[in-house]
Structure formats: C-alpha cells, structure tokens
Amino acid sequence: MKTKKILVLHGPNLNLLGKRELSLYGSFSLKKINAHLKKIARAQKYTLFSYQSNVEGTLVTKIQKWASKVDGILINPAAYTHTSIAIRDVLVAVGIPTVEVHLSNIYKREPFRKQSLISDVVDGQVVGFGPKSYELGLHALIQTIEGPRKGPKERPKERLKT
C-alpha cells in the first residue's frame, strides 16, 4: 500500500507567525504548526510536505509541480485569498482534493477580506480557530481523500500532468 501524501501551502507573511499581530494570529510559529500537522499526518499514515512563500507565482508553480505527486492540498493563501485568480485557476486545473484554511475568521474582518476567490473551487474551508484551523482542515482533507468525492463543483477526472 503506497503512502498517501499531502502538500501544505502557506501564503505571504505566515513565516512571521508568532511574531506579528499576536492578538490576531496567536503565538504559534509556522514551524510549530508544521510539526504538529506532520505528527497528525503520520498517525493517519500520510506523509506531509509543507512550503511557505511570499510570492504568488512561486505558490502557483509549487501546486503545478506537486499536483501529480500528492493526494491533496491544504492551503492558507493568506492575503492571496482575496486577490489571486492565478491560485484559483491552478487549483481548478489540477483538480485534486483541496481544503482552504485561515487562522482568523476572514468574514469578521475588514470588508476586503470577506471574499475568498478560491472558496468555491475547494472542497471546504476552515476559518477562525487559530492554529486549530490547520488541524481541522487536515482532518477534513484526509476525510475528503478517503471518502467519496463530494464538493462544491465538478472536478476534472484527470490530474494535470507536470
């Protein structure tokens, strides 16, 4: 039985977790979040790869390159949630199970943060639970990978070959 794989992507400024806006994002570092996610994934017989970038194009390229190598994507696009048609388009193109997560509740923040350009092309979204959003999102993603495909939209039958 082959080990299933998950790619966790963190968008801009998430490398500053634990240092910036502690009242909003908490004191957990990205390193600690990734370690916790790897432990959960390992217990579920998954291998987890994580990557953070402040550059939109780098995140798009990472999704393209990893799409044929992983069974699902857990993504916190951070500020790109509200602006990136490129990330939206690549998630549609690769067509693999994907869950969007956010530490804060984007729907209780500034008006420009209340819209996610990717929420309708992913299988689900977890927001507002701090670092626990990642954990809940990972469990939801694994459940999506393991169960019958149900989602907000039709997904292509074949993965994008990279």
Stockholm file with secondary structure:
# STOCKHOLM 1.0

chainA/1-162         MKTKKILVLHGPNLNLLGKRELSLYGSFSLKKINAHLKKIARAQKYTLFSYQSNVEGTLVTKIQKWASKVDGILINPAAYTHTSIAIRDVLVAVGIPTVEVHLSNIYKREPFRKQSLISDVVDGQVVGFGPKSYELGLHALIQTIEGPRKGPKERPKERLKT
#=GR chainA/1-162 SS CCCEEEEEEECTTGGGTTTSCHHHHCSCCHHHHHHHHHHHHHHTTEEEEEEECSCHHHHHHHHHHHTTTCSEEEEECGGGGGTCHHHHHHHHHHCCCEEEEESSCGGGSCGGGSCCSSGGGSSEEEESSTTHHHHHHHHHHHHHHHSCCCCSSCCCSSCCCC
#=GC SS_cons         CCCEEEEEEECTTGGGTTTSCHHHHCSCCHHHHHHHHHHHHHHTTEEEEEEECSCHHHHHHHHHHHTTTCSEEEEECGGGGGTCHHHHHHHHHHCCCEEEEESSCGGGSCGGGSCCSSGGGSSEEEESSTTHHHHHHHHHHHHHHHSCCCCSSCCCSSCCCC
//
